[in-house]
């Protein structure tokens, strides 16, 4: 009997989940397809049926986690007009931090941030990251430009510089929050840090 599309989709998702567990346990470079197959309770051939290698599995994880986060950034920063620009930036930053509280998202981002060597067959992932980062900076710059037109942005602060500064702030906050497993440090104080960041760029 031929496998149904639903069965194939379940197998594919089981492989992705197994790979995520193995990547988290061993690191991406040290994980083998045999380990992934064993974790997913499938054959190595089944893994190859769905993915050409670990790089394609990592791409699948990134599509499920990283890209939706940035898509939400575009929606929040560019399409929402009922809130003041700086408030939109704040809500986006808080939303990014809230995403870390979801165990699977947190695990996937931890793997991508700390347990992946972006070399050889994974080197092209850096180009994707740069494109996503450029898209985020552009969205932030547009929002800060809106704040400038409203008179909400601090005098002398250019929207481009503000966008780059917020991107750097978010990258640092994000990485430290991923490392903060206790929830009593960076994660607990994330909202206060975000409020202070926005206060520093608001017009006096």
N, CA, C and O atoms as a DFTB+ gen file, in Angstrom:
816 C
 N C O
     1  1       0.848      -1.192       0.000
     2  2       0.000       0.000       0.000
     3  2       0.887       1.247       0.000
     4  3       1.846       1.344       0.765
     5  1       0.546       2.197      -0.874
     6  2       1.338       3.421      -0.941
     7  2       1.038       4.295       0.264
     8  3      -0.095       4.392       0.735
     9  1       2.101       4.927       0.740
    10  2       1.929       5.814       1.886
    11  2       1.137       7.042       1.476
    12  3       1.313       7.566       0.376
    13  1       0.281       7.489       2.349
    14  2      -0.505       8.685       2.067
    15  2       0.348       9.925       2.306
    16  3       1.407       9.867       2.930
    17  1      -0.146      11.044       1.789
    18  2       0.557      12.303       2.001
    19  2       0.632      12.636       3.486
    20  3       1.624      13.188       3.963
    21  1      -0.432      12.293       4.209
    22  2      -0.443      12.571       5.645
    23  2       0.635      11.760       6.363
    24  3       1.311      12.282       7.249
    25  1       0.802      10.494       5.990
    26  2       1.835       9.664       6.607
    27  2       3.224      10.199       6.279
    28  3       4.106      10.223       7.137
    29  1       3.413      10.627       5.033
    30  2       4.701      11.187       4.635
    31  2       5.002      12.463       5.406
    32  3       6.136      12.694       5.826
    33  1       3.974      13.294       5.590
    34  2       4.159      14.536       6.333
    35  2       4.510      14.246       7.786
    36  3       5.347      14.929       8.376
    37  1       3.860      13.216       8.370
    38  2       4.167      12.859       9.755
    39  2       5.601      12.343       9.883
    40  3       6.300      12.656      10.847
    41  1       6.028      11.552       8.900
    42  2       7.398      11.037       8.930
    43  2       8.396      12.175       8.811
    44  3       9.395      12.210       9.530
    45  1       8.129      13.094       7.915
    46  2       9.019      14.240       7.723
    47  2       9.123      15.062       9.013
    48  3      10.215      15.467       9.411
    49  1       7.989      15.301       9.654
    50  2       7.996      16.089      10.887
    51  2       8.713      15.333      12.003
    52  3       9.405      15.941      12.820
    53  1       8.551      14.004      12.041
    54  2       9.252      13.202      13.048
    55  2      10.758      13.290      12.858
    56  3      11.512      13.325      13.832
    57  1      11.192      13.326      11.615
    58  2      12.630      13.456      11.334
    59  2      13.138      14.819      11.780
    60  3      14.215      14.920      12.369
    61  1      12.369      15.868      11.504
    62  2      12.769      17.221      11.917
    63  2      12.872      17.298      13.435
    64  3      13.840      17.842      13.967
    65  1      11.877      16.753      14.133
    66  2      11.889      16.795      15.596
    67  2      13.046      15.972      16.153
    68  3      13.688      16.373      17.125
    69  1      13.308      14.833      15.543
    70  2      14.430      13.995      15.985
    71  2      15.757      14.711      15.753
    72  3      16.650      14.670      16.599
    73  1      15.879      15.364      14.604
    74  2      17.104      16.091      14.305
    75  2      17.315      17.227      15.298
    76  3      18.435      17.463      15.751
    77  1      16.241      17.926      15.634
    78  2      16.350      19.017      16.597
    79  2      16.851      18.504      17.942
    80  3      17.697      19.134      18.576
    81  1      16.326      17.360      18.374
    82  2      16.777      16.771      19.636
    83  2      18.250      16.376      19.558
    84  3      19.011      16.608      20.496
    85  1      18.646      15.777      18.432
    86  2      20.048      15.365      18.270
    87  2      20.976      16.580      18.161
    88  3      22.060      16.590      18.744
    89  1      20.549      17.602      17.414
    90  2      21.362      18.806      17.288
    91  2      21.573      19.454      18.658
    92  3      22.662      19.932      18.976
    93  1      20.507      19.456      19.458
    94  2      20.595      20.064      20.788
    95  2      21.519      19.260      21.688
    96  3      22.241      19.829      22.508
    97  1      21.500      17.938      21.539
    98  2      22.296      17.061      22.403
    99  2      23.762      17.003      21.978
   100  3      24.658      17.044      22.821
   101  1      24.001      16.907      20.678
   102  2      25.361      16.651      20.187
   103  2      25.992      17.829      19.439
   104  3      27.202      17.843      19.214
   105  1      25.176      18.815      19.054
   106  2      25.662      19.831      18.136
   107  2      25.443      19.364      16.713
   108  3      25.405      18.162      16.450
   109  1      25.300      20.298      15.800
   110  2      24.979      19.914      14.427
   111  2      26.135      19.165      13.773
   112  3      25.920      18.152      13.107
   113  1      27.348      19.653      13.956
   114  2      28.495      19.027      13.292
   115  2      28.685      17.577      13.728
   116  3      29.069      16.736      12.915
   117  1      28.423      17.276      14.988
   118  2      28.669      15.937      15.515
   119  2      27.489      14.983      15.343
   120  3      27.629      13.778      15.552
   121  1      26.344      15.509      14.970
   122  2      25.174      14.653      14.774
   123  2      25.275      13.906      13.450
   124  3      25.657      14.485      12.433
   125  1      24.936      12.631      13.465
   126  2      24.941      11.830      12.241
   127  2      23.503      11.546      11.803
   128  3      22.563      11.634      12.593
   129  1      23.363      11.207      10.528
   130  2      22.039      10.839      10.031
   131  2      21.549       9.551      10.680
   132  3      20.346       9.351      10.847
   133  1      22.495       8.672      11.046
   134  2      22.110       7.455      11.756
   135  2      21.475       7.785      13.101
   136  3      20.489       7.163      13.495
   137  1      22.038       8.759      13.800
   138  2      21.464       9.163      15.079
   139  2      20.070       9.756      14.895
   140  3      19.157       9.482      15.674
   141  1      19.922      10.566      13.860
   142  2      18.615      11.170      13.588
   143  2      17.590      10.089      13.260
   144  3      16.464      10.129      13.755
   145  1      17.975       9.125      12.430
   146  2      17.062       8.046      12.058
   147  2      16.651       7.230      13.282
   148  3      15.482       6.880      13.449
   149  1      17.636       6.933      14.137
   150  2      17.319       6.160      15.341
   151  2      16.380       6.930      16.259
   152  3      15.446       6.356      16.819
   153  1      16.626       8.224      16.412
   154  2      15.779       9.055      17.263
   155  2      14.353       9.127      16.713
   156  3      13.383       9.128      17.471
   157  1      14.240       9.187      15.375
   158  2      12.920       9.279      14.740
   159  2      12.254       7.924      14.561
   160  3      11.089       7.833      14.174
   161  1      13.026       6.853      14.854
   162  2      12.523       5.481      14.671
   163  2      12.154       5.214      13.208
   164  3      11.114       4.630      12.903
   165  1      13.042       5.662      12.317
   166  2      12.891       5.389      10.884
   167  2      14.237       4.899      10.361
   168  3      15.231       4.907      11.088
   169  1      14.267       4.479       9.117
   170  2      15.529       4.057       8.519
   171  2      16.294       5.270       8.004
   172  3      15.726       6.342       7.797
   173  1      17.592       5.078       7.804
   174  2      18.393       6.145       7.219
   175  2      17.897       6.483       5.822
   176  3      17.947       7.636       5.394
   177  1      17.412       5.450       5.108
   178  2      16.854       5.682       3.781
   179  2      15.644       6.599       3.824
   180  3      15.435       7.403       2.916
   181  1      14.843       6.478       4.886
   182  2      13.679       7.356       5.028
   183  2      14.113       8.801       5.224
   184  3      13.477       9.724       4.714
   185  1      15.204       8.992       5.970
   186  2      15.727      10.346       6.149
   187  2      16.136      10.917       4.799
   188  3      15.802      12.058       4.478
   189  1      16.860      10.125       4.002
   190  2      17.311      10.588       2.691
   191  2      16.143      10.785       1.720
   192  3      16.239      11.574       0.780
   193  1      15.059      10.076       1.947
   194  2      13.882      10.251       1.096
   195  2      13.313      11.664       1.238
   196  3      12.796      12.229       0.275
   197  1      13.409      12.224       2.432
   198  2      12.832      13.542       2.696
   199  2      13.861      14.672       2.652
   200  3      13.513      15.810       2.335
   201  1      15.110      14.375       2.962
   202  2      16.142      15.414       3.048
   203  2      17.444      14.918       2.428
   204  3      17.797      13.746       2.553
   205  1      18.153      15.826       1.759
   206  2      19.435      15.455       1.161
   207  2      20.566      15.424       2.183
   208  3      21.637      14.883       1.907
   209  1      20.340      15.992       3.346
   210  2      21.365      15.982       4.379
   211  2      20.963      16.862       5.540
   212  3      19.844      17.374       5.591
   213  1      21.887      17.035       6.476
   214  2      21.594      17.822       7.669
   215  2      21.273      19.274       7.336
   216  3      20.479      19.912       8.027
   217  1      21.895      19.800       6.270
   218  2      21.662      21.199       5.935
   219  2      20.202      21.440       5.551
   220  3      19.641      22.488       5.873
   221  1      19.583      20.473       4.864
   222  2      18.178      20.642       4.498
   223  2      17.267      20.522       5.723
   224  3      16.233      21.185       5.803
   225  1      17.653      19.686       6.659
   226  2      16.864      19.584       7.891
   227  2      16.951      20.885       8.666
   228  3      15.947      21.370       9.189
   229  1      18.148      21.453       8.742
   230  2      18.303      22.730       9.437
   231  2      17.488      23.816       8.747
   232  3      16.889      24.658       9.416
   233  1      17.458      23.806       7.431
   234  2      16.636      24.771       6.702
   235  2      15.167      24.640       7.085
   236  3      14.469      25.639       7.259
   237  1      14.707      23.398       7.214
   238  2      13.312      23.175       7.600
   239  2      13.038      23.746       8.987
   240  3      11.986      24.340       9.221
   241  1      13.978      23.569       9.898
   242  2      13.816      24.121      11.248
   243  2      13.798      25.633      11.196
   244  3      12.978      26.270      11.856
   245  1      14.693      26.211      10.419
   246  2      14.758      27.673      10.321
   247  2      13.476      28.240       9.718
   248  3      12.994      29.285      10.156
   249  1      12.925      27.561       8.721
   250  2      11.683      28.052       8.110
   251  2      10.545      28.052       9.127
   252  3       9.688      28.934       9.106
   253  1      10.540      27.066      10.013
   254  2       9.470      26.964      10.999
   255  2       9.613      27.981      12.117
   256  3       8.616      28.384      12.718
   257  1      10.839      28.402      12.406
   258  2      11.074      29.242      13.573
   259  2      11.515      30.651      13.195
   260  3      10.803      31.615      13.475
   261  1      12.671      30.780      12.567
   262  2      13.247      32.096      12.328
   263  2      12.419      32.951      11.377
   264  3      12.116      34.107      11.671
   265  1      12.059      32.375      10.240
   266  2      11.362      33.171       9.243
   267  2       9.990      33.646       9.709
   268  3       9.647      34.805       9.473
   269  1       9.188      32.801      10.363
   270  2       7.917      33.328      10.880
   271  2       8.100      34.480      11.863
   272  3       7.283      35.400      11.893
   273  1       9.162      34.441      12.667
   274  2       9.406      35.543      13.587
   275  2       9.633      36.839      12.824
   276  3       9.089      37.879      13.197
   277  1      10.434      36.791      11.754
   278  2      10.705      37.989      10.983
   279  2       9.494      38.406      10.158
   280  3       9.266      39.598       9.950
   281  1       8.722      37.440       9.689
   282  2       7.488      37.789       8.997
   283  2       6.569      38.569       9.930
   284  3       5.917      39.527       9.516
   285  1       6.524      38.149      11.199
   286  2       5.703      38.846      12.174
   287  2       6.260      40.245      12.415
   288  3       5.505      41.178      12.690
   289  1       7.587      40.390      12.311
   290  2       8.196      41.709      12.472
   291  2       7.694      42.647      11.392
   292  3       7.317      43.781      11.685
   293  1       7.684      42.191      10.143
   294  2       7.212      43.026       9.053
   295  2       5.771      43.448       9.285
   296  3       5.408      44.610       9.104
   297  1       4.949      42.465       9.696
   298  2       3.541      42.753       9.918
   299  2       3.371      43.789      11.024
   300  3       2.601      44.738      10.877
   301  1       4.083      43.608      12.121
   302  2       3.934      44.488      13.268
   303  2       4.468      45.888      12.970
   304  3       3.844      46.890      13.319
   305  1       5.619      45.940      12.327
   306  2       6.280      47.228      12.156
   307  2       5.763      48.023      10.968
   308  3       5.771      49.253      10.998
   309  1       5.319      47.345       9.933
   310  2       4.959      48.055       8.709
   311  2       3.458      48.125       8.470
   312  3       2.964      49.141       7.981
   313  1       2.729      47.079       8.799
   314  2       1.312      47.035       8.455
   315  2       0.409      47.606       9.551
   316  3      -0.729      47.993       9.284
   317  1       0.911      47.655      10.760
   318  2       0.089      48.155      11.857
   319  2       0.247      49.671      11.946
   320  3       1.352      50.178      12.135
   321  1      -0.859      50.381      11.811
   322  2      -0.798      51.852      11.847
   323  2      -1.626      52.450      12.984
   324  3      -1.631      53.665      13.179
   325  1      -2.327      51.594      13.737
   326  2      -3.192      52.155      14.785
   327  2      -2.422      52.494      16.053
   328  3      -2.982      53.095      16.970
   329  1      -1.134      52.116      16.122
   330  2      -0.332      52.432      17.297
   331  2       0.817      53.361      16.913
   332  3       1.281      53.322      15.773
   333  1       1.282      54.195      17.840
   334  2       2.438      55.057      17.567
   335  2       3.661      54.216      17.215
   336  3       3.795      53.093      17.701
   337  1       4.561      54.745      16.371
   338  2       5.708      53.954      15.899
   339  2       6.563      53.356      17.006
   340  3       6.907      52.176      16.943
   341  1       6.915      54.142      18.017
   342  2       7.785      53.611      19.060
   343  2       7.082      52.519      19.867
   344  3       7.724      51.584      20.345
   345  1       5.788      52.639      20.013
   346  2       5.038      51.580      20.699
   347  2       5.057      50.304      19.863
   348  3       5.131      49.205      20.413
   349  1       4.990      50.442      18.534
   350  2       5.057      49.269      17.668
   351  2       6.403      48.570      17.790
   352  3       6.474      47.342      17.809
   353  1       7.468      49.359      17.873
   354  2       8.797      48.760      18.062
   355  2       8.837      47.999      19.380
   356  3       9.336      46.875      19.444
   357  1       8.309      48.616      20.425
   358  2       8.312      47.968      21.736
   359  2       7.518      46.680      21.740
   360  3       7.959      45.683      22.311
   361  1       6.352      46.685      21.111
   362  2       5.531      45.483      21.080
   363  2       6.215      44.377      20.285
   364  3       6.115      43.201      20.633
   365  1       6.908      44.758      19.216
   366  2       7.642      43.758      18.442
   367  2       8.759      43.142      19.275
   368  3       8.908      41.921      19.301
   369  1       9.545      43.973      19.956
   370  2      10.644      43.455      20.772
   371  2      10.116      42.534      21.867
   372  3      10.688      41.476      22.128
   373  1       9.027      42.941      22.501
   374  2       8.443      42.091      23.538
   375  2       7.932      40.779      22.947
   376  3       8.059      39.727      23.574
   377  1       7.358      40.832      21.750
   378  2       6.880      39.623      21.109
   379  2       8.008      38.659      20.792
   380  3       7.850      37.446      20.924
   381  1       9.147      39.196      20.374
   382  2      10.296      38.344      20.104
   383  2      10.763      37.652      21.373
   384  3      11.128      36.477      21.348
   385  1      10.753      38.376      22.475
   386  2      11.192      37.783      23.733
   387  2      10.183      36.753      24.240
   388  3      10.561      35.736      24.820
   389  1       8.897      37.027      24.016
   390  2       7.872      36.063      24.435
   391  2       8.002      34.752      23.666
   392  3       7.679      33.685      24.188
   393  1       8.475      34.836      22.422
   394  2       8.625      33.624      21.610
   395  2       9.600      32.646      22.253
   396  3       9.465      31.433      22.090
   397  1      10.579      33.169      22.980
   398  2      11.572      32.308      23.621
   399  2      10.949      31.435      24.699
   400  3      11.506      30.394      25.048
   401  1       9.805      31.842      25.229
   402  2       9.170      31.067      26.290
   403  2       8.554      29.770      25.767
   404  3       8.247      28.874      26.553
   405  1       8.370      29.660      24.458
   406  2       7.860      28.406      23.899
   407  2       9.020      27.418      23.838
   408  3      10.030      27.704      23.195
   409  1       8.900      26.253      24.495
   410  2      10.047      25.331      24.604
   411  2      10.653      24.925      23.265
   412  3      11.876      24.897      23.129
   413  1       9.819      24.609      22.274
   414  2      10.378      24.158      20.996
   415  2      11.101      25.298      20.291
   416  3      12.186      25.109      19.741
   417  1      10.492      26.482      20.310
   418  2      11.131      27.633      19.677
   419  2      12.457      27.938      20.355
   420  3      13.458      28.206      19.691
   421  1      12.456      27.896      21.674
   422  2      13.672      28.166      22.425
   423  2      14.754      27.146      22.075
   424  3      15.916      27.507      21.888
   425  1      14.372      25.883      21.988
   426  2      15.346      24.839      21.671
   427  2      15.919      25.044      20.270
   428  3      17.130      24.949      20.069
   429  1      15.044      25.324      19.303
   430  2      15.497      25.514      17.920
   431  2      16.428      26.714      17.804
   432  3      17.455      26.637      17.131
   433  1      16.083      27.813      18.449
   434  2      16.919      29.012      18.380
   435  2      18.247      28.796      19.097
   436  3      19.277      29.312      18.662
   437  1      18.230      28.041      20.187
   438  2      19.474      27.729      20.889
   439  2      20.398      26.917      19.999
   440  3      21.606      27.155      19.970
   441  1      19.837      25.964      19.278
   442  2      20.636      25.168      18.344
   443  2      21.258      26.073      17.281
   444  3      22.454      25.989      17.003
   445  1      20.438      26.931      16.695
   446  2      20.927      27.771      15.602
   447  2      21.927      28.824      16.071
   448  3      22.826      29.208      15.324
   449  1      21.770      29.285      17.299
   450  2      22.663      30.317      17.811
   451  2      23.971      29.765      18.362
   452  3      25.025      30.376      18.186
   453  1      23.912      28.614      19.026
   454  2      25.064      28.163      19.800
   455  2      25.618      26.794      19.419
   456  3      26.714      26.433      19.848
   457  1      24.882      26.031      18.624
   458  2      25.313      24.651      18.382
   459  2      25.460      24.344      16.894
   460  3      25.358      23.195      16.465
   461  1      25.700      25.392      16.126
   462  2      25.831      25.218      14.686
   463  2      27.083      25.919      14.189
   464  3      27.293      27.099      14.472
   465  1      27.911      25.201      13.453
   466  2      29.075      25.787      12.800
   467  2      28.704      26.051      11.346
   468  3      28.534      25.119      10.561
   469  1      28.579      27.321      10.997
   470  2      28.115      27.686       9.661
   471  2      29.283      27.668       8.673
   472  3      29.796      28.706       8.255
   473  1      29.678      26.449       8.321
   474  2      30.787      26.243       7.378
   475  2      30.401      25.114       6.432
   476  3      29.427      24.395       6.655
   477  1      31.192      24.978       5.365
   478  2      30.971      23.923       4.374
   479  2      29.531      23.972       3.859
   480  3      29.095      24.999       3.339
   481  1      28.793      22.871       4.001
   482  2      27.468      22.819       3.395
   483  2      26.465      23.737       4.081
   484  3      25.385      23.976       3.541
   485  1      26.802      24.259       5.264
   486  2      25.908      25.175       5.971
   487  2      26.296      26.642       5.792
   488  3      25.638      27.525       6.344
   489  1      27.356      26.911       5.028
   490  2      27.841      28.289       4.903
   491  2      26.815      29.200       4.243
   492  3      26.765      30.395       4.534
   493  1      25.989      28.634       3.346
   494  2      24.997      29.475       2.667
   495  2      23.923      29.972       3.629
   496  3      23.216      30.933       3.325
   497  1      23.794      29.323       4.793
   498  2      22.813      29.780       5.770
   499  2      23.116      31.206       6.228
   500  3      22.203      31.959       6.569
   501  1      24.396      31.576       6.236
   502  2      24.770      32.923       6.656
   503  2      24.200      33.963       5.702
   504  3      23.789      35.043       6.127
   505  1      24.175      33.639       4.411
   506  2      23.604      34.576       3.442
   507  2      22.116      34.790       3.721
   508  3      21.621      35.913       3.629
   509  1      21.401      33.707       4.064
   510  2      19.982      33.835       4.411
   511  2      19.809      34.688       5.661
   512  3      18.896      35.511       5.734
   513  1      20.683      34.493       6.639
   514  2      20.611      35.284       7.864
   515  2      20.842      36.762       7.576
   516  3      20.173      37.626       8.143
   517  1      21.804      37.049       6.682
   518  2      22.070      38.450       6.340
   519  2      20.864      39.081       5.656
   520  3      20.527      40.234       5.926
   521  1      20.217      38.333       4.776
   522  2      19.025      38.873       4.102
   523  2      17.910      39.146       5.099
   524  3      17.254      40.185       5.033
   525  1      17.696      38.217       6.021
   526  2      16.665      38.435       7.036
   527  2      17.003      39.620       7.925
   528  3      16.123      40.397       8.297
   529  1      18.274      39.755       8.263
   530  2      18.697      40.870       9.092
   531  2      18.487      42.191       8.357
   532  3      18.023      43.167       8.947
   533  1      18.830      42.220       7.065
   534  2      18.631      43.437       6.276
   535  2      17.149      43.800       6.210
   536  3      16.786      44.975       6.259
   537  1      16.297      42.777       6.097
   538  2      14.858      43.016       6.044
   539  2      14.350      43.593       7.363
   540  3      13.496      44.480       7.373
   541  1      14.876      43.088       8.462
   542  2      14.485      43.593       9.767
   543  2      14.946      45.030       9.954
   544  3      14.184      45.868      10.437
   545  1      16.189      45.325       9.575
   546  2      16.706      46.697       9.703
   547  2      15.857      47.654       8.879
   548  3      15.541      48.754       9.332
   549  1      15.485      47.240       7.669
   550  2      14.666      48.101       6.814
   551  2      13.299      48.364       7.443
   552  3      12.788      49.483       7.381
   553  1      12.704      47.325       8.052
   554  2      11.411      47.497       8.704
   555  2      11.525      48.458       9.885
   556  3      10.668      49.320      10.077
   557  1      12.575      48.306      10.664
   558  2      12.789      49.206      11.803
   559  2      13.063      50.630      11.333
   560  3      12.558      51.589      11.917
   561  1      13.857      50.766      10.286
   562  2      14.171      52.107       9.778
   563  2      12.900      52.825       9.326
   564  3      12.731      54.016       9.588
   565  1      12.014      52.108       8.655
   566  2      10.756      52.703       8.215
   567  2       9.923      53.154       9.411
   568  3       9.308      54.220       9.386
   569  1       9.912      52.338      10.449
   570  2       9.129      52.683      11.634
   571  2       9.723      53.881      12.358
   572  3       8.991      54.760      12.813
   573  1      11.045      53.919      12.466
   574  2      11.674      55.092      13.093
   575  2      11.500      56.343      12.229
   576  3      11.423      57.452      12.756
   577  1      11.436      56.171      10.909
   578  2      11.159      57.316      10.037
   579  2       9.752      57.847      10.312
   580  3       9.527      59.057      10.309
   581  1       8.808      56.932      10.551
   582  2       7.458      57.355      10.930
   583  2       7.494      58.136      12.245
   584  3       6.804      59.144      12.399
   585  1       8.307      57.659      13.186
   586  2       8.436      58.362      14.469
   587  2       9.041      59.745      14.273
   588  3       8.632      60.700      14.934
   589  1      10.009      59.860      13.373
   590  2      10.617      61.163      13.095
   591  2       9.580      62.135      12.538
   592  3       9.546      63.298      12.939
   593  1       8.733      61.668      11.615
   594  2       7.716      62.540      11.021
   595  2       6.693      63.001      12.054
   596  3       6.136      64.093      11.944
   597  1       6.451      62.160      13.055
   598  2       5.514      62.516      14.127
   599  2       6.154      63.387      15.196
   600  3       5.461      63.907      16.071
   601  1       7.468      63.550      15.133
   602  2       8.169      64.293      16.175
   603  2       8.427      63.473      17.416
   604  3       8.683      64.037      18.480
   605  1       8.366      62.139      17.310
   606  2       8.537      61.264      18.469
   607  2       9.974      60.803      18.669
   608  3      10.315      60.287      19.733
   609  1      10.825      60.983      17.655
   610  2      12.193      60.459      17.723
   611  2      13.126      61.517      18.294
   612  3      12.985      62.707      18.012
   613  1      14.081      61.065      19.102
   614  2      15.032      61.986      19.734
   615  2      15.742      62.836      18.679
   616  3      16.091      62.347      17.605
   617  1      15.945      64.089      18.997
   618  2      16.610      65.012      18.085
   619  2      18.020      64.515      17.782
   620  3      18.743      64.086      18.682
   621  1      18.406      64.577      16.506
   622  2      19.750      64.180      16.108
   623  2      19.923      62.699      15.872
   624  3      20.996      62.269      15.449
   625  1      18.886      61.893      16.137
   626  2      18.983      60.449      15.938
   627  2      18.376      60.102      14.584
   628  3      17.172      60.259      14.379
   629  1      19.202      59.636      13.675
   630  2      18.726      59.266      12.345
   631  2      18.018      57.909      12.382
   632  3      18.455      57.003      13.092
   633  1      16.932      57.767      11.625
   634  2      16.202      56.491      11.619
   635  2      17.082      55.285      11.301
   636  3      16.901      54.219      11.889
   637  1      18.039      55.442      10.372
   638  2      18.908      54.317      10.021
   639  2      19.763      53.906      11.208
   640  3      19.903      52.717      11.491
   641  1      20.333      54.876      11.900
   642  2      21.170      54.585      13.059
   643  2      20.327      53.966      14.175
   644  3      20.757      53.021      14.837
   645  1      19.133      54.505      14.375
   646  2      18.243      53.949      15.399
   647  2      17.889      52.501      15.075
   648  3      17.839      51.659      15.971
   649  1      17.642      52.208      13.794
   650  2      17.298      50.850      13.382
   651  2      18.453      49.884      13.628
   652  3      18.247      48.782      14.137
   653  1      19.661      50.294      13.270
   654  2      20.830      49.441      13.488
   655  2      21.067      49.224      14.979
   656  3      21.398      48.117      15.404
   657  1      20.898      50.278      15.769
   658  2      21.103      50.167      17.216
   659  2      20.088      49.208      17.838
   660  3      20.448      48.403      18.698
   661  1      18.840      49.283      17.419
   662  2      17.821      48.385      17.947
   663  2      18.089      46.942      17.526
   664  3      17.849      46.013      18.297
   665  1      18.583      46.757      16.308
   666  2      18.919      45.408      15.852
   667  2      20.041      44.816      16.697
   668  3      19.994      43.644      17.070
   669  1      21.047      45.628      16.995
   670  2      22.148      45.176      17.853
   671  2      21.640      44.879      19.263
   672  3      22.009      43.870      19.863
   673  1      20.795      45.758      19.783
   674  2      20.202      45.553      21.110
   675  2      19.431      44.240      21.161
   676  3      19.576      43.463      22.104
   677  1      18.602      43.996      20.129
   678  2      17.802      42.785      20.100
   679  2      18.676      41.541      20.001
   680  3      18.410      40.541      20.667
   681  1      19.717      41.597      19.175
   682  2      20.596      40.431      19.015
   683  2      21.247      40.061      20.343
   684  3      21.306      38.885      20.701
   685  1      21.735      41.061      21.072
   686  2      22.354      40.795      22.364
   687  2      21.351      40.297      23.388
   688  3      21.619      39.343      24.119
   689  1      20.194      40.946      23.440
   690  2      19.155      40.558      24.392
   691  2      18.671      39.140      24.112
   692  3      18.452      38.348      25.029
   693  1      18.511      38.839      22.836
   694  2      18.028      37.522      22.423
   695  2      18.998      36.423      22.836
   696  3      18.594      35.414      23.413
   697  1      20.276      36.622      22.539
   698  2      21.278      35.604      22.853
   699  2      21.409      35.402      24.357
   700  3      21.483      34.266      24.826
   701  1      21.440      36.486      25.109
   702  2      21.563      36.371      26.562
   703  2      20.319      35.716      27.169
   704  3      20.421      34.956      28.133
   705  1      19.148      36.012      26.603
   706  2      17.917      35.402      27.109
   707  2      17.889      33.904      26.819
   708  3      17.376      33.126      27.624
   709  1      18.435      33.496      25.678
   710  2      18.505      32.071      25.378
   711  2      19.419      31.346      26.366
   712  3      19.168      30.197      26.728
   713  1      20.465      32.019      26.792
   714  2      21.383      31.427      27.759
   715  2      20.817      31.421      29.173
   716  3      21.263      30.653      30.026
   717  1      19.835      32.280      29.415
   718  2      19.277      32.450      30.750
   719  2      18.190      31.409      31.007
   720  3      17.003      31.697      30.856
   721  1      18.590      30.217      31.388
   722  2      17.625      29.153      31.627
   723  2      16.811      29.331      32.892
   724  3      15.769      28.692      33.045
   725  1      17.253      30.171      33.789
   726  2      16.585      30.298      35.078
   727  2      15.352      31.188      35.044
   728  3      14.501      31.095      35.929
   729  1      15.241      32.049      34.039
   730  2      14.166      33.045      33.943
   731  2      14.269      34.120      35.014
   732  3      13.368      34.951      35.123
   733  1      15.338      34.135      35.811
   734  2      15.465      35.129      36.879
   735  2      16.395      36.277      36.520
   736  3      16.555      37.209      37.308
   737  1      17.012      36.226      35.343
   738  2      17.960      37.261      34.970
   739  2      17.467      38.090      33.808
   740  3      16.554      38.902      33.964
   741  1      18.060      37.895      32.641
   742  2      17.717      38.687      31.467
   743  2      16.253      38.516      31.090
   744  3      15.573      39.502      30.805
   745  1      15.758      37.287      31.084
   746  2      14.382      37.061      30.668
   747  2      13.387      37.748      31.610
   748  3      12.385      38.308      31.167
   749  1      13.672      37.697      32.886
   750  2      12.774      38.321      33.857
   751  2      12.741      39.830      33.685
   752  3      11.705      40.458      33.906
   753  1      13.871      40.420      33.291
   754  2      13.973      41.874      33.191
   755  2      13.881      42.394      31.755
   756  3      14.173      43.561      31.493
   757  1      13.474      41.527      30.829
   758  2      13.464      41.908      29.410
   759  2      12.561      43.113      29.149
   760  3      12.955      44.030      28.428
   761  1      11.379      43.122      29.713
   762  2      10.461      44.235      29.460
   763  2      11.038      45.562      29.943
   764  3      10.920      46.582      29.264
   765  1      11.660      45.544      31.116
   766  2      12.272      46.767      31.620
   767  2      13.420      47.233      30.745
   768  3      13.579      48.432      30.514
   769  1      14.214      46.305      30.259
   770  2      15.312      46.659      29.357
   771  2      14.792      47.239      28.055
   772  3      15.366      48.188      27.521
   773  1      13.706      46.672      27.541
   774  2      13.111      47.185      26.302
   775  2      12.553      48.585      26.523
   776  3      12.742      49.463      25.681
   777  1      11.871      48.802      27.637
   778  2      11.340      50.140      27.925
   779  2      12.459      51.166      28.011
   780  3      12.318      52.284      27.514
   781  1      13.571      50.792      28.640
   782  2      14.685      51.721      28.759
   783  2      15.314      52.002      27.394
   784  3      15.721      53.128      27.107
   785  1      15.389      50.977      26.566
   786  2      15.942      51.152      25.216
   787  2      15.096      52.152      24.421
   788  3      15.637      53.043      23.765
   789  1      13.780      52.003      24.480
   790  2      12.908      52.903      23.737
   791  2      12.913      54.306      24.328
   792  3      12.832      55.294      23.597
   793  1      13.009      54.393      25.650
   794  2      13.059      55.713      26.289
   795  2      14.262      56.509      25.818
   796  3      14.197      57.731      25.680
   797  1      15.366      55.804      25.571
   798  2      16.600      56.490      25.162
   799  2      16.514      57.064      23.760
   800  3      17.352      57.890      23.398
   801  1      15.529      56.661      22.949
   802  2      15.402      57.199      21.593
   803  2      14.141      58.040      21.392
   804  3      13.856      58.489      20.281
   805  1      13.397      58.247      22.468
   806  2      12.196      59.066      22.359
   807  2      12.513      60.546      22.504
   808  3      13.436      60.920      23.227
   809  1      11.756      61.380      21.822
   810  2      11.927      62.839      21.908
   811  2      11.644      63.295      23.328
   812  3      10.719      62.806      23.978
   813  1      12.438      64.224      23.796
   814  2      12.227      64.761      25.139
   815  2      11.214      65.905      25.113
   816  3      10.909      66.484      26.156
